[in-house]
Each structure stands twice: as structure tokens, then as C-alpha cells.
Amino acid sequence: MQFFKIVLVTLVLMVNLVIGQPAWAGKDFTKGADYAEVTQALNQLLTVADELSLLLINQEIHFITRLKAKASIKYLKIFSYDHSINLGLD
């Protein structure tokens, strides 16, 4: 009896795959209004993401530049103090 159920289920599955048409076959989803709306929203999100990443990169570069400048001034202050030179950085 178990073997008969397995064969029956397999046969029904095979008939379904051979005869039944896939639900979305041949449909073109690129022509609908939803597709255009979703595509536009995705493009806007990608643009915002690119702008945000550029902004963050610019902020990091500015921060690193200021950090280097502060480190250079601190080094010059230490150097001038060690060598008794007045650089006017006080």
C-alpha cells in the first residue's frame, strides 16, 4: 500500500509538470506601472547611497587632514621646546 501511494504521488507530480503551464511563464513584468515605480525608487535609493558614501569619505579625509595638522603642530611645539626655538605656535 505504501508503494502504491508513492507511485501515485510521483505520477501526479509528473503529469502536473508535463501538462501544467508554469504560472509566470511568458509574462513580461517590465511593462507594468509597478515596475517603473519600483525601478525609479531603487535608482533614487542608489543615488542617495552614493552621495552619502561620498560625504562620509570627504568627512573622513577632512578629519585625517586636521589630525595630521594637529600632530604636526604638536611635533613642532615639542621640537621647538626641546631646541629652545620660538616658532610662534603658542
WORA-V260196 format. One line per field, one symbol per residue. ss: DSSP state (H for helix, E for strand, - for the rest). burial: # if it has 9 or more other ideal C-beta (glycine too) atoms within 8 Angstrom, else .. A space follows every 50 residues. Layout:
ss->???
burial->???
This chain:
ss->-HHHHHHHHHHHHHHHHHH---------HHH-HHHHHHHHHHHHHHHHHH HHHHHHHHHHHHHHHHHHHHHHHHHHHHHHHH--------
burial->..................................#............... ......................#..##.##..........
